[in-house]
Amino acid sequence: MGWFGRKRSYDRSRLLDQAMRAAGRRRHKRAISLYREILAVDPNDLLVHRKIAPLLARTRQPADAWESYRRAAGQLSKQGFVDQAIGVYREACVHLPREHRLWLALADLEVTRRRPVDAVNALLDGSRRLRSRRMWQEALALLQHARKIQPTAFEPGYELACLLARAGARDRAKRILQELLPRARGRQLRQVRWRLFFLSPTPAAAWRWIAAAVARG
């Protein structure tokens, strides 16, 4: 309120300055409140979304944090600043590692930049953050998306098979492992043969695993 009870007029610069100073003093809730005053006037304020997102994450508001990160990265991408959008999502990964939509969005941008290896690595990283039983479905979705990007890559297929086996889908896991065999060599072959033996402990599977274990290359 200003003098004589009049409301102070909207001043983005003032609110932004106050919010940044509050954040610098670790008064996160105060900073969030001020940033939200700006977003109430301009819901698409790119700078404010980038500022408020990590504060929302730190104050345990992951849904709101994800929305701000998503809006910021989306605007940057539309403007042609895809690398900057990737940077926003990379920052978000630190604060929201269990938001599976984040890893999918990051991977899609990496594909846009024609970096499929980076996309697959992001999806692998994300899936490893989601290995609690209640998040298996999200982890499976990330690994399946990785296989769509690079169908012949070993790590996404192997980790998907392992997770499916843990989830009880043993037949599907064995099919994926069998698909990996023709290209597997050395350590990878030993991993696949051991996992197949674990899923189906027959004498033949044991012999194949032993043969792979003693082989070189």
Stockholm file with secondary structure:
# STOCKHOLM 1.0

chainA/1-217         MGWFGRKRSYDRSRLLDQAMRAAGRRRHKRAISLYREILAVDPNDLLVHRKIAPLLARTRQPADAWESYRRAAGQLSKQGFVDQAIGVYREACVHLPREHRLWLALADLEVTRRRPVDAVNALLDGSRRLRSRRMWQEALALLQHARKIQPTAFEPGYELACLLARAGARDRAKRILQELLPRARGRQLRQVRWRLFFLSPTPAAAWRWIAAAVARG
#=GR chainA/1-217 SS CCGGGCCCCCCHHHHHHHHHHHHHTTCHHHHHHHHHHHHHHCTTCHHHHHHHHHHHHHTTCHHHHHHHHHHHHHHHHHTTCHHHHHHHHHHHHHHCTTCHHHHHHHHHHHHHTTCHHHHHHHHHHHHHTCCSGGGHHHHHHHHHHHHHHCTTCHHHHHHHHHHHHHTTCHHHHHHHHHHHGGGCCHHHHHHHHHHHHHHSCCHHHHHHHHHHHHCCC
#=GC SS_cons         CCGGGCCCCCCHHHHHHHHHHHHHTTCHHHHHHHHHHHHHHCTTCHHHHHHHHHHHHHTTCHHHHHHHHHHHHHHHHHTTCHHHHHHHHHHHHHHCTTCHHHHHHHHHHHHHTTCHHHHHHHHHHHHHTCCSGGGHHHHHHHHHHHHHHCTTCHHHHHHHHHHHHHTTCHHHHHHHHHHHGGGCCHHHHHHHHHHHHHHSCCHHHHHHHHHHHHCCC
//
